[in-house]
Amino acid sequence: MLSSIEKRVSSVENKQETCPARKREEGEEMKSKTVAREWSNRTMIGGFMIALIAAIPGWIALLTGCSVSQDDEAGNRPNVTFPDARQKLTQMVDSSRTWAVRSRGAVTNDPDGDSSTGDSLLFDGLLCFAGEAASCEAVRRSQDAGGQFWRSPEWVGREYGSGSTFSRDMSLGALAGILGTGDKPMAELWGHYVKNHDYRLCPDEANCKLNNPIIWSTFRHVFDAVGAARFGIMWASEHGHEGLSLQAKGAPVGFQLHLTGVHVLLLQHVGIRKPTTSQILANRQPENPFFAYLNGETDRAIDLALRHCPASQPASRHLWMWEREIPHPRPDLQSGGWDCVFIGRLLLNSLGVQ
């Protein structure tokens, strides 16, 4: 019985679509589709198993080897932050702002391309979480009067790419924005919409279904943090996040691994420490300052951020560095600017700088 559950739990991951901007970045659309298809095949899970796993956290803890108490004891490395870190990070953030681009109020995916905002809710949500007021406003404007969230204010009421209006990765941006604003009414209006649409984040996409214990758990803890009413199977989702360590081990390097990190970020903020998971992320991508930050390695995260964020506008600005493989196999695709503002503000916040 346990062996069967273990196989199913190990396959759980938020299957995300690869939007057109990300396909352009990889430059190999067919290869990207193949990877996504293989990952999708490993992530299928039935509704019965979702409820079973979410309702029996002890079994999941046993299978993953990372119960809450064990995860708390996983190795956090000490930090000795260098004296001029605040000044250097502030300079990095200020410099990045001079060439980071917004379009129609939202951050752009590729400012040197078509300046699309089709993925912007994720990034604006993260920036809002880090303290960017303009991004918090973009998150609010991405929700319509009925409660549904869209990819950005520009795309409210409109299809994007191949007919998609939203996706689960965008929902993590909305959750980050809810934490960044503490906006209980925004959360409850969204919960009302999702509950009344068969627990879908949008009506027209299979990729909008809330269908695994990890995302249900993150929803639950974010909603609890702002005092919003629970909905769906949140009552049984307290420990659904225990599968994150397996997801961190199995997710492909790139935006899928980054999304695992976003789960960790949100859970850490509400008091759920995931050192086992964050250590796996940091070990898999040791040059990624976001993962070093999640792993409690503030000093190393500062060093990596200062090393990877350009001092001036790069020749080619594209997307979000922290969701790409670092070092990137295509060095012509560099920082979009807002990625450096985000990591800089996170690190300044951790140093007590507002």
N, C-alpha and C positions, 0 to 999 in steps of 0.2 A: 504493500500500500504506500509506504513512504517513498519507495523507489519511483513509483508511478507519479506521485505528487512532485517529487524532486525534478523529474524530467519536464513536467509542465511548468513548474515555477521557473526553471532555468530559461524557459523560452519567452518569459514575459518581458515585453518592452513596448514603449510607445512607438508604434510604427508610424513614421512620418513620411509625407510626400516630399519629393525633391522638387522645389519650385523652379521655374525657369532661370532665375538668377543664379541659383546654386548649380544648375546644370551647366550654365555658361562657365562658371568658375572651374569646374572639374574638366571641362573641355572634352569629356568623353561620355556623351549621353548614353550610349549603349552600355558601357561599363557600369555607369551609375545605376541604370535600370536593373542590370543583372544583380548588382549588390543589394539593391533595395528589394528585389524579388526574393533573393535567398534569405535576407533577414526577415522579410514578411512571412515566409514559410515557417520560420522558426518561432514566430511570435503568435501563432494562432492559439486561441484558448477559448473554451466554451464558457457560457454564462454560469453553468453549474460550478465549474472549477473556480471561477472568480469569486463567487459567493462563499464557497467552501474555504478557499485560501484566506479570504478577508476575515472570515468568522473564526478561524482557528489559528491565531497568531503564534501559538506555541509550536505548532508543526513547522511553520515557516521559519521560525527562529532556529529550530533544530536543523532544518535542511540547509539554511544559508550559513549557519555558524556565526551569525552576527546579531544576537539578541541585543536589546537596548543596553543591557549592562555590559556585554562583551564589546559592543561598538564603542561605548564610552571609554573603555580601557585601551582601545587601539592606539598605536604609537603616535602621539603628537610631538613634533620636533620643536625644540626650544628656539626662540628668536632673540636676537640682539640687534635691534633696528639701528641702522647707522644714523649718525646725528643729523645729516642734512637731508634725510629722506623727505621730510615735509616740503622743504623748498623745491627739491627736484621733482617731486610728484606734482606740486602745484604748477610749476613751469611746464611740465608735460601736458597737464590738463588744459592749461591756458593756450599752449601752442596748438594742441589738437583741435580746439574750438575754432581756431582761425580758418581751418580748411574742412572741417566736418560740415556736412550739408543737410539741411531739412528741405523737404518738398511738401507744400500744402500742410505744414505744421508737423510732419512726421519725419523721422530719420529715413534716409534712403539706403537701399540695398547696394547700389553701385553708382555713386555720383558721377563717375566718368563714363557711364553707359547711358541707360535710359532713365536714370533717377527714379526707378520704381520704388514704391512703398508697399509692395505686396507682402513683405515679411515683417513690416515695421512694428506691428504690435508686440512681437517678441522682444525686439531690441528696445523699443520705447518703454515697455514694462520693466525691463532690467535697469534702464537708465533712471526711470522713476524710482525704483527700489533704492538706487544709489543716491538719490536726492536731486534729480534734474526736474525742476518744476515744469518746464515746457513739455517734457515727455509724459509727466503725469496728466497734463491737459490732453495730450494726444491719446492716451489710454481712454480717458473719459469720452472723448469725441469719437472713439472707435466703437462705442456701444450705442445702439439705436434705442428708440423710445420703448420698444417691446422687450428690451433686455438682451437681445442677441449682440454678441461681439463680432466685429468684422476685422479684416487684416490691417486696416488703418483708416483714419478719417476719410481719406480719398476714396476708399473702396466700400464704404457703407452702402449697402443695397446693390452692389455690383459683383459680378463674377470676376475671378482673376485667373490668368493662365488657362489651364485646361478645364475651366468650368468650376473651379473650387472657390468657395467663399470664406472658408476658415479651415483650421486643422488643430490637432491636439497640441502641436508645438506652440501655436499662437495662444492657446489657452494658458500655457505657463507664463507668457508675457502678461496676460490679463491678471493672473494670480499675483505676479510680482507687482503689478500696478496697484492691486487692491491692498497689498501689504505696504507699499510705498505711500499710499494715500490714507490708509486706514478707513476707506470708504465703505461702511457697512451697507448703506442703501444700494450702492452699485453692485455689491456682491449679491445681495438678496434679490435684486431685479434680475440678475443673471441666473441665479438659482431657480427662480420662478420660470424663466424661459426654458431652461434645460429640462426641468421636471415636466413641463407641459409639452415637450417635444421628444418624448420617449428617450430621455437621457442622451440626447444628441446636442452637440454644440452648434450645429447648423443642420438644416433640414435635408440637404441634398448630397451629403458626402459620407461615405462609409468611414472615412478617416476622421469623422467628427464624433463617432460613438465613444462614450465613456465605458471602456470595456476591459480594464485591468485594475488590480488592487492597488498598484503604485499610484496611478493618477487619482483614484478615488481617495487614497490616503492623503495625498498632498492637498486636494480640494478640502477635505475635512479639516485638516489642521490650519489651513489658511483661513477658512471660514470661521473656525473657532477663535482664531487670533483676533479677528475684528468684530467678534460677537454676532456674526450673521447666522441665520437659521440654517440648520443642516437640511439636506434633502437626499433622496435616493438611499443608497446603502452606506451612507456615511457612518451610520451607527455601528457598522461592522468593519470599519476601515481604519481603526486606530493604528494597527500594526502592519498595514498593507505595504508600507515602505520597506519592510524587511527584505524584499526581493531586490532592492537597489544594488546590493553588492554583486549579485549575479548579473544584473544588467550592466554594471560597470565593467565586468570582466568580458562580457560577450558583445556589447554594442560596437559596431564599426567605428574606427577613428574618424572623426569629422563631426558633422552637426548632430548625429545621434548620440555620440559620447558627450558632447556639450550639453544636450538636453538632460542627460543624467546629472550632470553637474548643476543644472538649474534646479532640479528637484532637491538636491543636497542643499543648495543655497537657501531655498525657501524653508526647508525643514529646519536648518540651523537657526534661522531667524526666529522661529517659534519655539525654540528650545530643545529640538530633537537633534542630538549630535550624531553624525554619521562618519566617524573617523575611519572605520574600515573601508567604507565606500570611497571616501575622499582620498585615502591613501592609494587605493587601486587606480583612481583617476590620475593622481600625481605620478605614480610609477609608470603608467602607460604613456603619458605625455609629459615628461619631466621638464620640457621647455615652455609649458603653458602656464602663465602667471595666474590665470583664473583657478586652475586646479591646485596650484601651490597655495593660493589664498584659502581655498576651501579646506585644504589639509592643515591649516594653521601655521603655515610656513611664511609668515609675513615678510621677514627679511628677504627670503629667496624670491617671493612674489614681487617685491619691490624691484629687486635686481633684474628679474626677467622682464617686468613691464618696461623699465627704463631702457633695457637692451632692445626690445622688439618694437617699441613705439617710436616712430621716426621723429626727429627733431623739427622737421619741416614737411610740407606737403609732398607726399611721394608721387612718383610719375604715374602710378596707376592705383586708384583707390577702389576698393571692392570689398563689400560685405564686412564681416566681423571676424577678426583674426582668431579669436578664442574658440571658434567652432570649426577651425581648419586644422589640418595636421601641421605641427610646428616642429622643426623647420618645414616650411611649405614647399612641396615639390615644384610649385610654380612661383618663383620669387617675384615675377612681374605683377602678381596680384597682392597688393599690400594693404595696409590699414585703411579703413574707411573713415577713421577719425573718432567716431563715437565709441568704438571698442576701447580706445585708449582713455577717453573721458570716463567710461564706465569703470574700468579697472583702477584708474587713478582715484576716482571718488570713493570706490569701495575701500581702497587702502588708506586714503586720508581719513575716512570715517573710522577705520580700525585704530588709527593713531590719535583719534580724538579731535580731528580738524573738521570743522563744519564748512 
